[in-house]
Structures are given as C-alpha cells and as structure tokens.
Amino acid sequence: MNRREFIGVAGATLTMFAASETGFGRVNWPIGCFNRPWTKWPYDQVLKEIRAAGYKTTGLLSRTRDERFIGAEASPDYVEGLRKRIQASGLTANMAALNSRHNIPLEDAIRDLRLQVDNAHRLSIKTVLSFGVDKPEEYEHYFKVMNDAARYAESKQISLVMKPHGGISGSSSEILRVIKEVNHRNFAIWYDAGNIIYYTGKDPVAEVDPIVKHITGFCAKDCAEPKGDVMIQFGEGKVDFAGVFRRLKAGGFRGPVMVECCRVGQTAEETTANARENRLFLERVFGSI
C-alpha cells in the first residue's frame, strides 16, 4: 500500500468511527409488531397477519380471554402449545408482558412474577415487560417485587424492562426514581413516546435525554393529545418520530422497535394493511436520520 492509499483507508476508517461515535449514519434497527391491533381475532390468525404485514418478530403484549401467554395461571401444556404455534408461524417472539399485582402479600406477588418469568423462559423469550403501577400506596411493593424479578430473570438470561404507562412510569423523572429504587442492572426501559403524550402531555423528544442510557427497546405508537386515541396511523398524532429516534441514535440505542398500534379495520386484513404501512413509515424515518 502506497502513502496515498494508506491515507485514503485511514480517512475512511476515521469517518466510520466518527459516525458510530456521534450517531451519524443510517440506522437499521429491527422492527417487530405486537399482537395488540388484532385482539378480536383468534391468535393463530394474528400470527399469520403479523407475518403478512412483513414482520419477522412479534411480542406477546395484549392477553385475551383465550390467550394467557406467560400468565402465572397458564398451564405447562398451554405454554408448550403456544411455543409450537409461534414456531410454526415463522415468527420469533422477543417480548412478553408481565401481569404484576401489588395489593397482595409480597411473597405471593414475587411467586407470580417468577412463574411468569419461567413461562417466558420456556418460550425462549428474552425480555419481559412491566407497566409500572398507578397507586402511590403500591410503589414500595412494586420496587421490591421488581428487584426480585430482575434478579430472577437475569438467572434465566431474560431482561426485565418497564415502559412509560402513567403513574409511577409516567415521564422521565418518575422513571428515574423507579430505576433508582429497583436498583438492579437487569432493569431497563422500553420507551413509548405515544404514552408520554397520552399520560403526561409532555414532549416525548425532551423526555428521552434523561433516561436514554437506560432505553433498550421502543414501543411504537402515535397520540395526538393526553388521553387521546392511540389506535391510529403513525404521523396522524403529535409524536415526532424522527426527533425521538435522533435522540435515541445519539444515545447509542440499538433497537428493537416494536409496532404496538395502528388503526383497527373492520377485517383482520384491513388491520394488517395498516400495520404494514406503520412499518413502512418507520423504515422511511430510519432512512431520514
């Protein structure tokens, strides 16, 4: 290699390094889809619709009367059958929602959460998600249960995360308190910009910075106003997706981004078309940042 070639290679390497360090350069975060838009249809059909919308990854977010997912009451036979159904669909499940109770004895709440983590482990799911808690009198109970859940999930190589959902997890200041009180390295945040607007009316772009180092996933929904409709198409509300993603990118975020909401149609197929469009919306935003 002559001097000119060496300088060219070195310059390109430095440019690539600077791009990775400063957050410039195209992102390619994985995009998945939760089951929430299709809850009025059978889950086997839901899996087909998510695949038809162009997704490879799904999350077990919204339980129904017939589908308990990782619930403590789910039988081993049900969980094994669910594992086979997901596998046969061609999708991979990366997340399952927890149902934690904080008005029962501490030992019972801990036992319930551990059962749910065990069920997630049987499904080879790597992330379990909490929604926080609303009532102030339950906060201390929540902290203790989540600390145990974080430790137990880590032993199963599962990450415990929380999403903004009002109450104790409303905005960045509340979320930072939860992180401090839970006090475990295996407790992180899956950000939800739409919920920041829905529950607090605050700016979801500004709310990223204080917690960005704790964010390991993103639940994608739009919202136009506090307590407004979230089952809408991306771009119809007030979430500045490009602004939020730029902040996440600068903070070293790596994904995943999981589509939670879209407009629910009269048919599953109409809903699928809307879920597909929300995926394409995100891909266009990724290309712009």
BAMIGU-279068 format. One line per 10 residues: their letters; for each residue x, y, z of N, C-alpha, C, CB. Coordinates in steps of 0.001 Angstrom, whole numbers, plus 500000, padded with zeros to 6 digits. Glycine has a CB too. Layout:
BEGIN
A = X:Y:Z:X:Y:Z:X:Y:Z:X:Y:Z; ... .
//
This chain:
BEGIN
MNRREFIGVA = 500855:498802:500000:500000:500000:500000:500886:501241:500000:499035:500009:501237; 500665:502134:499006:501452:503364:498991:500867:504406:499941:501526:503931:497571; 501536:505548:500042:501142:506568:501025:499740:507091:500743:502143:507733:501022; 499407:507323:499475:498094:507851:499117:496990:506861:499492:498036:508169:497615; 497224:505584:499216:496225:504574:499555:496051:504465:501072:496623:503210:498967; 497187:504542:501790:497113:504456:503247:496289:505597:503827:498513:504466:503851; 496525:506802:503328:495780:507959:503821:494298:507811:503520:496318:509251:503202; 493970:507271:502334:492572:507083:501967:491870:506095:502873:492468:506622:500540; 492524:504973:503137:491935:503962:504015:491800:504507:505429:492785:502677:504016; 492827:505178:505910:492779:505728:507266:491665:506758:507401:494126:506360:507635 .
GATLTMFAAS = 491503:507587:506375:490446:508600:506420:489068:507977:506450:490558:509530:505231; 488872:506936:505638:487572:506262:505623:487289:505605:506960:487517:505219:504504; 488334:505010:507567:488156:504366:508864:487778:505374:509928:489421:503630:509272; 488460:506524:509927:488151:507559:510911:486740:508099:510723:489162:508697:510817; 486319:508226:509474:484959:508704:509196:483924:507735:509732:484753:508907:507692; 484158:506436:509501:483237:505434:510008:483212:505442:511522:483615:504055:509497; 484387:505592:512149:484436:505619:513610:483694:506831:514152:485887:505626:514101; 483902:507984:513521:483225:509199:513971:481721:509064:513826:483722:510415:513187; 481282:508441:512733:479839:508267:512520:479236:507417:513618:479564:507630:511151; 479940:506327:513984:479395:505455:515015:479401:506126:516376:480176:504162:515075 .
ETGFGRVNWP = 480397:506976:516620:480512:507613:517924:479553:508780:518089:481922:508083:518142; 479252:509487:516999:478415:510684:517106:476970:510427:516731:478966:511777:516237; 476677:509215:516244:475295:508906:515940:474904:509167:514504:474416:509677:516823; 475865:509564:513649:475541:509783:512247:475618:508467:511497:476486:510824:511617; 474986:508407:510333:474964:507187:509555:473618:506497:509682:476082:506254:509994; 473218:505803:508659:471906:505174:508598:471745:504116:509686:471685:504550:507225; 470573:504091:510303:470289:503060:511297:469547:501906:510636:469463:503637:512474; 469661:500767:511240:468982:499584:510717:468427:498775:511877:469942:498722:509854; 467666:499460:512738:467117:498791:513915:466042:497778:513510:466533:499826:514898; 466012:496624:514139:464961:495643:513824:463586:496179:514219:465234:494301:514546 .
IGCFNRPWTK = 462600:495907:513369:461221:496332:513616:460349:495093:513771:460691:497243:512463; 459647:495002:514880:458703:493924:515110:457309:494480:515351:459145:493066:516291; 456388:493605:515711:454997:494029:515895:454346:493239:517030:454194:493846:514586; 453690:493962:517928:452912:493325:518980:451583:492812:518414:452664:494312:520143; 450882:492037:519215:449601:491472:518777:448415:492398:519028:449362:490159:519473; 448623:493538:519669:447527:494376:520151:446484:494746:519085:448093:495625:520727; 446852:495094:517851:445813:495518:516895:444816:494428:516517:446463:496021:515649; 445141:493169:516752:444286:492067:516276:443631:491283:517408:445099:491120:515423; 443438:491861:518566:442968:491077:519712:441563:490503:519536:442997:491927:520942; 440772:491019:518592:439427:490459:518415:439395:489293:517439:438482:491533:517939 .
WPYDQVLKEI = 440577:488873:516977:440662:487707:516103:441462:486610:516779:441296:488080:514752; 441258:485332:516392:441995:484222:517007:443506:484397:516852:441559:482888:516388; 444252:483978:517848:445685:484256:517859:446426:483554:516725:446277:483842:519183; 445982:482380:516327:446645:481725:515199:446525:482577:513942:446047:480329:514954; 445386:483242:513761:445240:484147:512638:446099:485395:512827:443775:484534:512458; 446182:485853:514066:447010:487025:514360:448454:486796:513929:446954:487358:515858; 448983:485628:514230:450357:485314:513839:450523:485387:512322:450753:483920:514347; 449530:484879:511597:449588:484933:510134:449525:486375:509639:448441:484114:509519; 448704:487189:510281:448556:488578:509848:449839:489381:510116:447360:489233:510565; 450459:489140:511247:451715:489848:511546:452777:489492:510517:452217:489504:512970 .
RAAGYKTTGL = 452831:488220:510166:453783:487784:509128:453422:488410:507779:453797:486231:509013; 452134:488466:507476:451697:489044:506201:452002:490534:506120:450203:488815:506003; 452080:491204:507272:452392:492632:507288:453884:492895:507125:451901:493257:508578; 454665:491843:507006:456083:491999:506715:457002:491956:507912:456290:493255:506022; 456488:491480:509042:457310:491406:510249:457857:489996:510437:456497:491832:511485; 459007:489920:511090:459595:488634:511444:459577:488387:512946:461013:488556:510932; 459344:489465:513705:459389:489388:515162:458086:489896:515752:460577:490190:515716; 457614:489239:516787:456405:489679:517459:456632:489722:518965:455225:488755:517115; 455699:490364:519656:455735:490410:521106:454374:490046:521663:456168:491794:521599; 454362:489365:522794:453120:488917:523417:452680:489983:524409:453298:487528:524119 .
LSRTRDERFI = 451971:490986:523910:451640:492146:524723:450248:492066:525342:451749:493388:523893; 449232:491877:524505:447838:492009:524954:447192:490641:525133:447024:492847:523952; 446945:490272:526382:446301:488997:526659:444802:489089:526350:446530:488582:528132; 444224:487965:526058:442790:487885:525798:442197:486776:526663:442505:487627:524283; 440904:486603:526565:440240:485546:527329:440795:484179:526980:438740:485572:527081; 441180:483997:525729:441643:482684:525278:443151:482525:525319:441164:482433:523888; 443880:483642:525387:445337:483585:525330:445933:484272:526554:445860:484242:524033; 446460:483458:527453:447042:483980:528692:448529:484228:528565:446785:483026:529832; 449123:483797:527448:450547:483983:527171:451404:483461:528329:450850:485470:526913; 452139:484323:529030:453018:483819:530086:452381:483949:531472:454347:484564:530058 .
GAEASPDYVE = 451086:484202:531543:450418:484398:532823:450706:483285:533817:448938:484510:532612; 450721:483636:535110:451015:482660:536149:450016:481508:536131:451013:483331:537515; 448819:481777:535607:447782:480747:535563:447886:479848:534332:446421:481395:535597; 448788:480176:533406:448928:479381:532183:449506:478010:532511:449825:480109:531155; 448892:476972:531977:449356:475614:532257:450592:475291:531422:448238:474591:531978; 451400:474328:531866:452555:473905:531062:452166:473437:529665:453296:472796:531772; 451029:472744:529562:450583:472286:528245:450252:473464:527334:449361:471373:528384; 449593:474480:527897:449273:475668:527095:450553:476338:526628:448408:476666:527901; 451504:476535:527521:452742:477224:527167:453500:476451:526092:453627:477415:528411; 453560:475140:526225:454238:474336:525216:453511:474423:523876:454337:472873:525674 .
GLRKRIQASG = 452187:474390:523911:451427:474544:522672:451649:475912:522041:449945:474331:522934; 451727:476949:522871:451981:478307:522357:453353:478377:521710:451875:479356:523491; 454331:477751:522320:455680:477744:521740:455660:477128:520340:456659:476965:522652; 454949:476024:520199:454882:475355:518898:454116:476193:517882:454226:473981:519040; 453063:476888:518310:452285:477722:517397:453110:478893:516882:451024:478235:518089; 453855:479512:517760:454696:480633:517334:455785:480147:516389:455323:481340:518552; 456395:479030:516732:457444:478470:515887:456909:478129:514502:458046:477226:516538; 455714:477530:514448:455131:477153:513158:454769:478363:512314:453901:476300:513371; 454550:479499:512947:454162:480705:512200:455323:481322:511430:453586:481736:513147; 456544:480948:511793:457708:481552:511172:458166:482828:511851:457421:481833:509748 .
LTANMAALNS = 457466:483224:512911:457841:484410:513672:458696:484026:514871:456593:485175:514132; 459408:485018:515398:460136:484877:516651:459533:485836:517660:461660:485146:516460; 459237:485351:518847:458715:486209:519915:459884:486713:520751:457682:485441:520808; 459989:488029:520905:461113:488595:521659:460703:489183:523014:461784:489666:520835; 459399:489349:523259:458943:490002:524477:457604:489441:524907:458845:491511:524277; 457385:489412:526234:456078:489063:526785:455794:489983:527965:456025:487559:527219; 454544:490430:528043:454145:491354:529107:453879:490608:530409:452898:492145:528692; 454318:491222:531500:454054:490698:532830:452740:491249:533371:455206:491038:533780; 452101:490499:534231:450933:490972:534971:451294:490912:536450:449642:490112:534650; 451738:492050:536984:452160:492052:538385:451078:492664:539256:453484:492819:538558 .
RHNIPLEDAI = 450881:492075:540436:449872:492554:541387:450557:493075:542643:448867:491427:541745; 450089:494219:543120:450768:494862:544239:449824:495204:545389:451458:496113:543764; 448678:494513:545394:447731:494622:546511:447565:493263:547191:446354:495151:546017; 448588:492428:547046:448609:491105:547654:449911:490967:548447:448480:489976:546568; 450022:489970:549311:451264:489797:550064:452484:489737:549155:451191:488538:550905; 453586:490298:549641:454806:490403:548851:455257:489049:548324:455911:491028:549676; 455214:488028:549174:455691:486715:548742:454818:486129:547631:455730:485758:549928; 453525:486438:547635:452645:485956:546571:452940:486672:545252:451172:486154:546964; 453173:487978:545334:453492:488748:544129:454806:488282:543519:453562:490246:544449; 455780:488011:544353:457081:487527:543869:456923:486156:543214:458110:487453:545032 .
RDLRLQVDNA = 456140:485287:543840:455918:483951:543271:455247:484046:541902:455059:483096:544223; 454237:484917:541772:453549:485098:540491:454514:485546:539399:452417:486116:540636; 455357:486511:539724:456306:487028:538729:457317:485968:538330:457033:488260:539271; 457760:485184:539284:458723:484133:538942:458100:483076:538039:459264:483477:540210; 456837:482748:538274:456153:481812:537387:456071:482359:535967:454751:481507:537915; 455804:483645:535850:455723:484264:534526:457080:484291:533831:455174:485681:534641; 458120:484553:534580:459470:484512:534012:459799:483089:533547:460520:485002:535054; 459408:482108:534341:459629:480714:533941:458910:480405:532628:459149:479753:535048; 457679:480888:532484:456936:480651:531248:457606:481349:530064:455486:481135:531396; 458115:482553:530288:458840:483240:529222:460079:482442:528819:459239:484661:529669 .
HRLSIKTVLS = 460754:481884:529806:461946:481076:529528:461583:479857:528679:462616:480629:530847; 460457:479232:528966:460034:478065:528178:459743:478445:526732:458793:477420:528803; 459365:479688:526524:459082:480169:525167:460316:480753:524488:457983:481212:525206; 461462:480704:525178:462724:481281:524671:462623:482780:524446:463127:480603:523368; 461783:483435:525215:461622:484886:525146:462697:485539:526000:460201:485319:525614; 463300:486606:525479:464451:487214:526122:464139:488502:526882:465488:487490:525103; 462902:488997:526797:462536:490222:527503:461143:490089:528078:462617:491440:526570; 460986:490479:529349:459660:490576:529952:459430:492028:530354:459519:489616:531187; 458178:492473:530201:457877:493895:530296:456850:494185:531377:457382:494415:528964; 457162:495189:532181:456257:495675:533217:455695:497031:532808:456980:495772:534583 .
FGVDKPEEYE = 454507:497354:533326:453857:498628:533018:453935:499613:534188:452401:498391:532642; 454677:499264:535220:454683:500120:536399:453432:499896:537224:454798:501590:535999; 453063:500891:538024:451895:500806:538884:451357:502215:539088:452239:500126:540247; 450060:502344:539336:449422:503664:539406:449287:504224:540824:448064:503590:538782; 448980:503373:541780:448629:503852:543118:449882:504082:543969:447694:502848:543814; 450035:505292:544534:451222:505580:545352:451421:504615:546511:451134:506971:545891; 450328:504112:547071:450462:503197:548204:451049:501841:547793:449107:502990:548863; 451152:501601:546480:451708:500342:545997:453145:500493:545496:450836:499787:544889; 453690:501698:545520:455012:501938:544946:456102:501095:545613:455363:503408:545061; 456176:501110:546928:457239:500392:547631:457148:498888:547371:457168:500673:549141 .
HYFKVMNDAA = 455933:498400:547315:455709:496977:546997:456244:496684:545599:454187:496608:547091; 455960:497570:544653:456419:497399:543268:457944:497336:543205:455899:498550:542380; 458614:498264:543895:460078:498286:543876:460657:496953:544329:460605:499411:544764; 460122:496409:545412:460641:495160:545965:460380:493981:545022:460011:494887:547335; 459176:493947:544439:458842:492852:543522:459719:492914:542277:457349:492908:543127; 459950:494117:541745:460758:494249:540542:462224:493946:540802:460617:495639:539974; 462708:494279:541984:464094:493939:542303:464283:492428:542276:464493:494505:543681; 463354:491699:542894:463441:490241:542872:463273:489710:541451:462381:489625:543798; 462314:490274:540704:462074:489809:539335:463295:490049:538455:460848:490513:538737; 463966:491186:538654:465161:491485:537862:466257:490458:538133:465675:492904:538173 .
RYAESKQISL = 466449:490129:539398:467472:489146:539756:467106:487759:539225:467656:489097:541284; 465829:487388:539386:465410:486058:538945:465461:485944:537420:463992:485748:539453; 465007:486981:536713:465047:486960:535254:466482:486886:534745:464350:488198:534684; 467388:487593:535409:468791:487546:534994:469338:486128:535079:469638:488489:535856; 468901:485381:536077:469367:483999:536217:468887:483124:535064:468891:483413:537542; 467828:483577:534380:467284:482857:533219:467723:483492:531898:465753:482822:533291; 468632:484462:531977:469118:485208:530809:467979:485943:530102:469818:484259:529824; 467107:486533:530914:465981:487316:530432:466102:488727:530989:464625:486666:530839; 465841:489722:530152:465886:491112:530579:464518:491549:531093:466344:492019:529423; 464517:492321:532165:463290:492922:532697:463281:494392:532312:463187:492746:534255 .
VMKPHGGISG = 462183:494841:531693:462067:496229:531274:460726:496800:531725:462221:496351:529748; 460646:498119:531721:459405:498823:532035:459138:499835:530939:459478:499517:533429; 457855:500030:530611:457510:501043:529617:456756:502189:530292:456660:500426:528473; 456870:503414:529758:456064:504524:530274:454578:504189:530171:456375:505831:529504; 453869:504319:531297:452469:503921:531309:451690:504666:532382:452349:502421:531524; 452088:505918:532638:451407:506698:533649:451825:506305:535053:449924:506550:533497; 451288:507011:536054:451593:506688:537436:453077:506733:537724:451054:505336:537778; 453594:505637:538242:454998:505569:538619:455935:505600:537415:455247:504323:539422; 455399:505324:536215:456218:505296:534997:455761:506339:533990:456174:503911:534359; 455261:507492:534485:454673:508485:533595:455656:509185:532687:453970:509492:534389 .
SSSEILRVIK = 456698:509780:533240:457670:510528:532447:459054:510266:532997:457355:512046:532452; 460061:510949:532465:461447:510616:532795:461758:510763:534278:462382:511485:532002; 461205:511773:534938:461514:511957:536357:461001:510787:537190:460910:513269:536868; 459785:510335:536916:459245:509173:537628:460035:507914:537283:457756:508973:537288; 460376:507771:536015:461102:506580:535577:462472:506501:536251:461262:506580:534046; 463160:507631:536363:464463:507641:537028:464336:507216:538492:465099:509037:536937; 463242:507621:539118:463039:507198:540503:462884:505683:540582:461804:507893:541106; 462115:505118:539659:461915:503668:539663:463247:502948:539471:460917:503252:538559; 464043:503420:538512:465346:502802:538260:466209:502831:539515:466067:503515:537105; 466190:503958:540200:466981:504091:541427:466484:503143:542512:466936:505534:541935 .
EVNHRNFAIW = 465165:503051:542685:464605:502248:543770:464687:500747:543488:463162:502643:544010; 464475:500350:542238:464604:498927:541900:466064:498498:542065:464109:498650:540439; 466971:499365:541604:468396:499198:541914:468934:497843:541468:468627:499368:543403; 468747:497549:540199:469332:496319:539665:469733:496538:538210:468337:495129:539787; 470874:495995:537834:471405:496186:536481:470520:495555:535415:472801:495607:536386; 469694:494592:535807:468823:493915:534836:467433:494544:534802:468711:492421:535171; 467367:495839:534949:466098:496568:534865:466315:497752:533945:465593:497033:536282; 465623:497757:532803:465817:498792:531793:464461:499323:531329:466628:498243:530593; 464484:500170:530304:463280:500846:529828:463055:500556:528350:463382:502362:530063; 461807:500244:528012:461372:500245:526612:460527:501505:526444:460555:498918:526227 .
YDAGNIIYYT = 461073:502467:525725:460450:503784:525636:459170:503725:524815:461421:504796:525026; 458217:504597:525174:456935:504685:524474:456583:506157:524344:455804:503892:525230; 456949:506753:523214:456747:508186:523008:455268:508548:523003:457392:508628:521700; 454428:507683:522434:452991:507940:522418:452410:507991:523807:452280:506891:521613; 452882:507124:524695:452381:507115:526062:452835:508331:526860:452825:505857:526759; 453979:508895:526512:454406:510133:527177:453351:511212:526943:455806:510603:526651; 452879:511319:525716:451825:512290:525407:450520:511874:526069:451632:512426:523879; 450151:510608:525937:448855:510126:526425:448706:510347:527928:448685:508639:526099; 449742:510022:528698:449614:510067:530156:450063:511382:530785:450401:508953:530753; 450985:512111:530133:451544:513303:530778:451399:514581:529979:452975:513083:531061 .
GKDPVAEVDP = 451214:514481:528665:451170:515669:527822:452530:516300:527601:450252:516677:528420; 453598:515656:528053:454939:516208:527890:455509:515884:526514:455865:515675:528978; 456625:516520:526204:457286:516342:524913:458116:515060:524935:458180:517568:524575; 457755:514054:524150:458494:512791:524191:459925:512907:523689:457774:511762:523383; 460225:513935:522889:461611:514131:522446:462469:514568:523629:461687:515182:521301; 462006:515576:524353:462756:516077:525506:462867:515041:526616:462102:517331:526047; 461870:514169:526728:461861:513182:527809:462848:512041:527583:460475:512619:527971; 463409:511935:526376:464364:510861:526097:465678:511081:526841:464627:510760:524590; 466209:512292:526766:467583:512541:527206:467896:512082:528627:467869:513989:527101; 467038:512351:529628:467404:511948:530994:467504:510438:531198:466404:512500:531958 .
IVKHITGFCA = 466863:509665:530328:466820:508215:530545:467425:507426:529388:465391:507770:530764; 468031:508104:528405:468429:507428:527173:469376:506262:527423:469078:508412:526237; 470254:506367:528404:471213:505289:528634:470544:504027:529184:472297:505755:529594; 469303:504165:529625:468572:503017:530165:467626:502385:529143:467787:503439:531387; 467494:502977:527953:466498:502533:526973:467080:501436:526089:466017:503719:526106; 466429:500274:526101:466897:499134:525309:465871:498663:524279:467250:497986:526226; 464713:499308:524230:463675:498955:523258:462704:500103:523116:462931:497671:523677; 461852:500032:522093:460924:501123:521792:459569:500541:521406:461476:502028:520655; 458515:500964:522093:457142:500577:521771:456531:501700:520943:456295:500296:523071; 456247:501440:519681:455870:502493:518754:454356:502674:518670:456429:502194:517384 .
KDCAEPKGDV = 453913:503870:519039:452535:504285:518828:452508:505790:518686:451616:503817:519987; 451451:506324:518070:451269:507765:517949:450105:508184:518840:451018:508181:516465; 450037:509468:519171:448966:510003:520005:448896:511501:519767:449199:509680:521521; 447688:512040:519663:447521:513450:519341:447387:514342:520566:446325:513625:518473; 446940:513789:521697:446676:514608:522873:446556:513709:524092:445395:515454:522686; 446681:514276:525312:446506:513459:526512:445165:512728:526496:446613:514330:527766; 445222:511450:526780:444056:510555:526786:443414:510425:525402:443019:511060:527783; 444170:510756:524367:443657:510657:523004:443785:509249:522447:444384:511631:522103; 443215:509029:521283:443239:507724:520629:444673:507363:520239:442318:507720:519383; 445069:506136:520515:446392:505679:520098:446310:504627:518992:447148:505115:521293 .
MIQFGEGKVD = 445118:504137:518709:444967:503157:517631:444812:503912:516313:443738:502209:517885; 445896:504598:515946:445911:505447:514756:447170:505152:513958:445837:506954:515137; 447232:505731:512778:448402:505562:511937:449499:506532:512358:448040:505766:510461; 450737:506078:512225:451860:506935:512560:451847:508171:511652:453201:506162:512426; 452066:509316:512253:452001:510570:511518:450698:511301:511708:452218:510322:510072; 449678:510631:512248:448391:511277:512489:448341:511978:513848:447274:510252:512400; 449269:511635:514734:449326:512253:516053:450447:513271:516139:449505:511196:517125; 450923:513496:517364:451928:514534:517591:453308:513977:517940:451468:515445:518692; 453492:512687:517870:454816:512138:518143:455762:512508:517005:454752:510597:518325; 456858:513150:517353:457918:513470:516390:458856:512269:516348:458693:514802:516782 .
FAGVFRRLKA = 458507:511293:515531:459285:510058:515498:460738:510320:515120:458664:509072:514520; 460957:511155:514110:462332:511440:513693:463113:512094:514829:462344:512349:512448; 462475:513027:515541:463146:513684:516651:463502:512728:517770:462288:514781:517187; 462564:511852:518119:462807:510866:519174:463927:509915:518758:461517:510072:519489; 463863:509422:517525:464861:508453:517084:466246:509075:516962:464450:507852:515755; 466306:510358:516608:467621:511013:516573:468246:511045:517963:467498:512446:516016; 467438:511341:518977:467941:511355:520349:468378:509952:520769:466865:511895:521317; 467590:508953:520414:467951:507579:520754:469229:507155:520036:466805:506624:520401; 469328:507513:518780:470510:507166:517992:471770:507780:518593:470340:507629:516543; 471676:509050:518960:472821:509729:519566:473206:509093:520894:472513:511208:519767 .
GGFRGPVMVE = 472225:508484:521567:472491:507836:522846:472948:506399:522731:471281:507886:523686; 473111:505904:521498:473620:504555:521298:472572:503465:521249:474564:504241:522357; 471301:503836:521070:470216:502854:521005:470439:501885:519846:468853:503561:520854; 470085:500617:520054:470288:499584:519044:469008:498844:518648:471292:498597:519543; 467865:499232:519224:466630:498530:518936:466404:497411:519937:466648:497978:517519; 465288:496720:519824:464333:496741:518719:463304:497860:518844:463625:495418:518634; 462612:498098:517715:461446:498976:517668:460240:498093:517383:461605:500111:516580; 459259:498123:518279:458108:497233:518164:456838:498040:517929:457966:496364:519425; 456181:497814:516799:454925:498493:516493:453841:497962:517436:454520:498283:514992; 453269:498864:518203:452223:498466:519151:450830:498735:518612:452407:499192:520468 .
CCRVGQTAEE = 450668:499809:517845:449322:500257:517457:449250:500599:515979:448906:501470:518286; 448040:500513:515462:447677:501014:514147:446162:501158:514154:448178:500058:512985; 445608:501683:513100:444155:501762:513007:443590:500353:512806:443720:502708:511843; 442620:499989:513625:441991:498673:513531:440866:498737:512510:441456:498203:514917; 440949:497892:511494:439952:497888:510444:438759:496999:510759:440575:497454:509163; 437831:496946:509839:436672:496072:510003:437051:494604:509870:435603:496423:508983; 438131:494354:509175:438607:492985:508988:440057:492891:509454:438476:492547:507500; 440502:491660:509682:441895:491452:510060:442827:491922:508943:442150:489969:510383; 442390:491719:507704:443221:492089:506562:443399:493614:506466:442604:491548:505265; 442337:494360:506753:442459:495821:506760:443430:496271:507848:441079:496481:506970 .
TTANARENRL = 443336:495634:508993:444245:495948:510087:445683:495631:509700:443854:495176:511347; 445857:494525:509011:447189:494125:508565:447775:495159:507603:447136:492744:507894; 446964:495673:506706:447438:496700:505781:447900:497942:506538:446335:497070:504780; 447183:498296:507598:447566:499456:508400:448854:499188:509182:446434:499832:509364; 449001:497965:509691:450227:497604:510396:451417:497612:509444:450084:496225:511055; 451184:497187:508212:452245:497217:507203:452670:498654:506913:451779:496527:505906; 451699:499549:506787:452015:500940:506498:452783:501582:507645:450741:501724:506217; 452464:501218:508878:453220:501767:510010:454663:501263:510017:452534:501402:511334; 454854:500028:509580:456229:499527:509436:456982:500319:508377:456226:498028:509072; 456343:500544:507249:456990:501306:506180:457268:502739:506610:456123:501299:504923 .
FLERVFGSI = 456376:503310:507413:456581:504651:507952:457879:504687:508760:455375:505082:508830; 458062:503703:509632:459261:503666:510456:460508:503493:509587:459165:502534:511487; 460419:502660:508579:461582:502459:507698:461950:503753:506990:461296:501355:506662; 460953:504537:506599:461247:505823:505960:461910:506783:506942:459962:506449:505398; 461423:506776:508175:462041:507641:509196:463479:507210:509448:461231:507600:510518; 463700:505921:509559:465080:505433:509776:465994:505925:508653:465113:503872:509851; 465477:505904:507435:466276:506348:506309:466584:507827:506321:465588:506008:505054; 465808:508597:507077:465975:510058:507093:466879:510544:508218:464628:510726:507216; 467225:509656:509153:468013:510126:510284:469448:509593:510231:467348:509711:511593 .
//
